[in-house]
Amino acid sequence: MRVLFLVQYPRLAPSPRYRVYQLAPWLESVGVKCDIEPLIGESDYATARSSGKYLGKSRMLATGFVRRVSALLRSRKYDLVYVLKGAFPYGPPLIEQLLSACNVPVIYDFDDAIHIHKKSCSHRLLDYLKSTRRVSQVAAMASRVVVPNEYLANFAREFNANVTVVPEAEDTERLIPRKPHENGSKLVIGWVGSSSTAKYLTLIEEALRTVCDRFSNVILRVIGGQFAARGVRTELVDWKFEREIQQFHNLDIGIMPLPLEEWSKGKSGCKLRQYMAAGVPGVGTAIGYNLELIDHGRTGFLATTQDEWVECLTKLIESAALRNRVAQAARRDVEQRFALNVIGPQLESAIRETVNEFQNRRRTGRTAA
């Protein structure tokens, strides 16, 4: 079986890495040949994620569109085309419409609430060319929709009856657990993300200030974004894929604040799950998939108000034994629920079922004719 995966970004980007790239070797091992074609290549990824530079971005998009047309012409060679978020992010879903006309089964995967408009920090002008309606349009024409959580599944079911939930996987052989930490001269609360999501740290600024005032050895380490707040001792560190594991291991506590809004319900707990896999006790906002991901007090902590954030962080700061106990339970939970050999079969099943259903319909149609 041959599958063509159309993703928007290279392996460095979280969405295609977690939804496609890291699962491809497992799929290959069970006989699913995977060809992955990003719209934007690795050499252009940094430019694509930066602010401005619209001339360069326009060139990249034009080149990417040509690649998509080439993929369209080759699509009949594949048993299935798997589209992550969209074959092309702007304008109408032309590529998906043409794929449907080519009589090729299509799985549409979206792992964020991209049907809700969220202003981009890096390419605001191009936002005017992006329509949230394209999500429902592509979902309606796809053979199957695959999403990582029930919130997105419920939305997708409004347009397609064939919806499968496949959670995000974690490569537990790559992201190994750190050694237990003891109380030291410095205790690091860490946040890992990007420039577009670092703004959510302001949501718990008051709690972070209280914790830093209460504990003189606590610092906040921001990896991959920019943040500064009065009274919050902060270190800024660049995120690097090749250093990611060590960056996680150097944390004592990991945090994932989210706004209390509908968009957050589409998130799949990536940061929290990474902390869990790395053996770092995590605290996240009590909303959406975080409520399914975390067993409060056992595999992590959930908070909503500033006082709750302070309470959860204080418990973990004061007790190295609690941090290590939560970290170990969280790691076991990830191994049991999100390892590649757990999620891989779920994705394989969705792919094979879609191909088989499509072929059966086609045979039945020919027989009826």
C-alpha positions in Angstrom: 0.0 0.0 0.0 1.3 3.4 -1.0 0.2 6.6 0.8 1.1 10.2 -0.2 1.2 12.6 2.8 0.7 16.3 2.0 1.9 18.4 4.9 2.5 22.1 5.1 5.9 22.2 6.9 9.0 20.0 7.3 9.9 17.7 10.3 11.0 20.6 12.5 7.4 21.8 12.8 5.4 20.2 15.7 2.2 19.3 13.8 3.7 17.3 10.9 6.3 15.8 13.2 3.8 14.4 15.6 1.0 13.6 13.1 3.1 12.1 10.3 6.9 12.1 10.3 7.4 10.2 13.5 4.8 7.6 12.7 6.0 6.9 9.1 8.8 4.4 10.1 6.2 2.4 12.0 3.8 2.4 9.1 6.6 1.4 6.8 7.3 -1.6 9.0 3.8 -2.9 8.5 3.7 -2.5 4.8 2.4 1.1 4.3 4.9 2.9 2.0 4.9 6.6 3.0 5.9 9.5 0.7 5.8 12.8 2.6 5.8 16.0 0.7 5.9 19.3 2.6 4.7 22.5 1.0 7.6 24.5 2.6 11.0 22.8 2.7 13.5 22.9 5.6 15.6 25.6 4.0 12.6 27.9 3.9 11.1 27.0 7.2 12.7 29.8 9.3 11.6 32.4 6.8 8.1 31.0 6.7 7.7 31.3 10.5 9.2 34.8 10.7 7.4 38.1 10.6 7.1 40.1 7.3 9.3 39.0 4.4 6.2 38.7 2.2 8.1 38.7 -1.1 10.1 35.6 0.0 6.9 34.0 1.4 5.1 34.6 -1.9 7.9 32.9 -3.7 7.8 29.9 -1.4 4.1 29.6 -1.7 4.3 29.8 -5.5 6.9 27.1 -5.6 4.9 25.0 -3.1 1.8 25.3 -5.3 3.7 24.0 -8.2 4.7 21.0 -6.0 1.1 20.4 -5.1 0.1 20.4 -8.8 2.8 17.8 -9.4 1.5 15.7 -6.5 -2.0 16.0 -7.9 -0.8 14.6 -11.3 0.9 11.7 -9.5 -2.0 11.0 -7.1 -3.4 8.1 -9.0 -0.2 6.1 -8.3 -1.2 6.0 -4.7 -3.8 4.0 -2.8 -4.6 7.1 -0.6 -3.7 10.7 -0.1 -3.4 12.0 3.5 -3.8 15.7 3.8 -2.7 17.4 7.1 -4.4 20.7 7.8 -4.7 21.5 4.1 -2.9 20.8 0.8 -2.5 24.6 0.4 -3.3 27.0 3.2 -4.7 29.9 1.2 -7.7 30.4 -1.0 -10.3 27.8 -1.8 -9.5 24.1 -1.3 -8.7 23.6 -5.0 -6.2 20.8 -4.6 -8.5 18.8 -2.5 -11.4 19.3 -4.9 -9.2 18.1 -7.8 -8.0 15.1 -5.7 -11.7 14.2 -5.2 -12.3 14.4 -9.0 -9.3 12.1 -9.6 -11.1 9.3 -7.8 -8.5 8.9 -5.1 -9.5 8.3 -1.4 -8.4 11.2 0.8 -8.0 11.4 4.6 -8.2 14.9 6.0 -6.4 15.4 9.4 -6.5 18.6 11.4 -5.0 18.7 14.8 -6.0 22.2 16.0 -9.2 24.2 16.1 -8.3 25.8 12.7 -12.0 26.3 12.0 -11.8 29.2 14.6 -9.9 32.2 13.3 -6.8 33.0 15.3 -4.6 36.0 14.1 -1.1 35.0 13.0 1.9 36.6 14.6 4.2 36.0 11.6 2.1 36.6 8.5 -0.9 38.8 9.3 -1.3 40.1 5.7 -1.7 36.5 4.4 -4.4 35.9 7.0 -6.8 37.7 4.8 -6.4 34.9 2.2 -7.1 32.2 4.7 -10.7 31.1 5.3 -11.9 29.1 8.2 -14.7 27.7 6.0 -12.1 25.6 4.1 -11.9 23.2 7.1 -15.6 22.2 6.8 -15.4 22.1 3.0 -12.4 19.7 3.0 -14.0 17.6 5.8 -17.1 17.2 3.7 -15.4 16.0 0.6 -12.8 13.7 2.3 -13.2 9.9 2.5 -12.4 10.1 6.2 -11.5 12.7 8.8 -8.8 11.9 11.4 -8.4 14.2 14.4 -6.6 13.8 17.8 -9.4 14.5 20.2 -13.2 14.4 20.7 -13.7 18.2 20.5 -12.4 18.3 16.9 -14.2 15.0 16.1 -17.5 16.5 17.1 -17.0 19.4 14.8 -15.9 17.2 12.0 -19.0 14.9 12.4 -21.2 17.9 11.3 -19.7 17.5 7.8 -18.5 13.9 7.6 -19.9 10.7 9.2 -16.6 8.9 8.8 -14.5 10.4 11.6 -11.7 8.6 13.5 -9.9 9.9 16.7 -6.2 9.1 16.6 -4.4 10.8 19.5 -1.0 12.4 19.0 1.8 9.9 19.5 5.0 10.4 21.5 8.3 8.8 20.5 9.2 7.4 23.9 12.4 5.9 22.6 13.7 9.3 21.6 12.2 11.4 24.5 13.5 9.4 27.4 12.8 10.3 31.1 15.3 12.3 33.0 16.9 11.2 36.2 15.1 12.1 39.4 15.8 15.7 40.5 16.5 16.7 44.1 16.1 20.2 45.6 19.0 22.3 44.6 20.2 25.9 44.6 18.0 26.7 41.6 14.6 25.3 40.6 13.5 25.7 37.0 9.9 26.1 35.9 10.0 25.6 32.2 7.8 26.5 29.2 8.5 25.2 25.7 6.9 26.6 22.6 7.2 29.3 20.0 7.0 33.1 19.6 3.3 32.8 18.7 2.3 31.0 21.9 4.6 32.6 24.5 1.9 35.3 25.0 -0.1 32.7 27.0 2.5 33.0 29.8 0.9 36.4 30.6 -2.2 34.6 31.6 -0.4 33.3 34.7 1.9 36.3 35.2 0.4 37.0 38.6 0.9 33.4 39.8 4.5 33.3 38.5 5.3 36.6 40.3 3.9 35.2 43.6 5.9 32.0 43.3 9.1 33.9 42.4 8.5 36.2 45.4 7.8 33.3 47.7 10.8 31.1 46.6 14.1 32.9 45.9 15.6 29.9 44.1 12.8 29.7 41.4 13.3 30.9 37.9 11.2 30.6 34.8 12.9 29.3 31.7 11.2 30.2 28.4 12.4 27.9 25.5 11.5 29.1 22.0 9.7 32.3 22.8 9.9 35.8 24.3 8.5 36.8 27.7 9.3 39.3 30.4 7.3 40.3 33.4 8.1 42.4 36.5 9.1 40.3 39.4 9.4 37.1 37.4 13.0 35.9 37.1 13.2 34.7 33.5 15.8 33.0 31.3 15.2 33.0 27.5 16.6 30.0 25.6 16.4 29.2 21.9 14.6 25.9 21.0 16.7 23.5 19.0 15.4 20.1 17.9 18.8 18.5 18.4 19.0 19.9 22.0 15.3 19.3 22.8 15.8 16.3 25.0 18.4 17.9 27.2 16.3 21.1 27.4 13.5 19.0 28.8 15.7 17.2 31.2 17.0 20.4 32.7 13.5 21.4 33.9 12.1 20.7 37.3 8.5 21.6 36.4 6.8 22.2 33.1 3.8 24.5 32.5 1.2 24.8 29.8 -1.1 27.8 30.3 -4.0 28.3 27.8 -6.7 30.9 27.5 -10.2 29.9 28.7 -11.8 30.0 25.3 -13.2 27.7 22.6 -10.0 27.6 20.6 -8.1 26.0 23.5 -10.5 23.0 23.5 -9.0 21.9 20.1 -5.5 21.6 21.6 -4.1 18.1 22.2 -1.8 18.7 25.2 1.5 18.5 23.2 3.6 20.4 25.8 2.1 18.5 28.7 2.6 15.2 27.0 6.2 16.1 26.2 6.8 17.0 29.9 5.2 13.7 30.9 7.3 11.6 28.5 10.5 13.4 29.6 9.8 12.7 33.3 9.0 16.3 34.1 5.9 17.0 36.3 3.6 19.3 34.5 0.9 21.9 35.3 -1.6 22.9 32.7 -4.8 24.9 32.3 -7.9 22.8 33.2 -9.5 22.9 29.7 -10.2 20.7 26.7 -8.0 17.7 26.2 -5.8 18.5 29.2 -8.7 17.2 31.3 -8.3 13.8 29.6 -4.6 13.8 29.5 -3.9 14.6 33.2 -5.0 12.6 36.2 -4.9 15.6 38.6 -2.4 15.0 41.5 -1.2 11.7 40.0 0.3 12.3 36.5 0.3 16.1 36.7 -1.7 19.1 37.9 -4.6 21.2 36.5 -5.3 24.8 37.4 -7.7 27.6 36.3 -7.4 30.5 38.7 -4.2 32.3 39.7 -4.6 30.9 43.2 -4.8 27.4 41.8 -1.7 27.9 39.7 0.2 29.1 42.8 -1.1 26.2 44.9 0.0 23.5 42.3 3.4 25.1 41.7 4.0 25.5 45.4 3.3 21.8 46.1 5.8 20.8 43.4 8.4 23.3 44.4 8.4 22.3 48.1 8.6 18.6 47.5 11.2 16.8 45.3 9.6 13.5 46.3 6.2 14.7 44.9 7.9 15.9 41.7 9.6 12.6 41.1 6.5 10.5 42.0 4.3 12.5 39.6 7.0 12.4 36.9 7.3 8.6 37.1 3.6 8.1 37.0 3.3 10.4 34.0 6.0 8.6 32.1 4.3 5.3 32.6 1.0 6.8 31.4 2.6 8.1 28.2 4.2 4.7 27.5 0.8 3.0 27.9 -1.4 5.5 26.0 0.8 7.4 23.4 3.8 5.4 22.4 4.4 4.9 18.7 3.5 1.2 18.9 0.2 2.2 20.5 -0.9 5.0 18.2 0.7 3.5 15.0 -1.8 0.6 14.8 -4.7 3.1 15.2 -3.5 5.2 12.2 -2.8 2.1 10.1 -6.3 0.9 10.8 -7.8 4.2 9.7 -5.7 4.2 6.5 -6.5 0.6 5.6 -10.2 0.9 6.4 -10.5 4.0 4.2 -8.8 2.3 1.3 -10.8 -0.9 1.6 -14.1 1.1 1.9 -13.2 3.1 -1.2 -12.3 0.1 -3.2 -15.5 -1.7 -2.2 -17.6 1.2 -3.2 -15.9 1.4 -6.5 -16.4 -2.3 -7.2 -20.0 -2.1 -6.1 -20.5 0.9 -8.4 -19.0 -1.0 -11.4 -21.2 -4.0 -10.7 -24.3 -1.9 -10.5 -23.4 -0.2 -13.8 
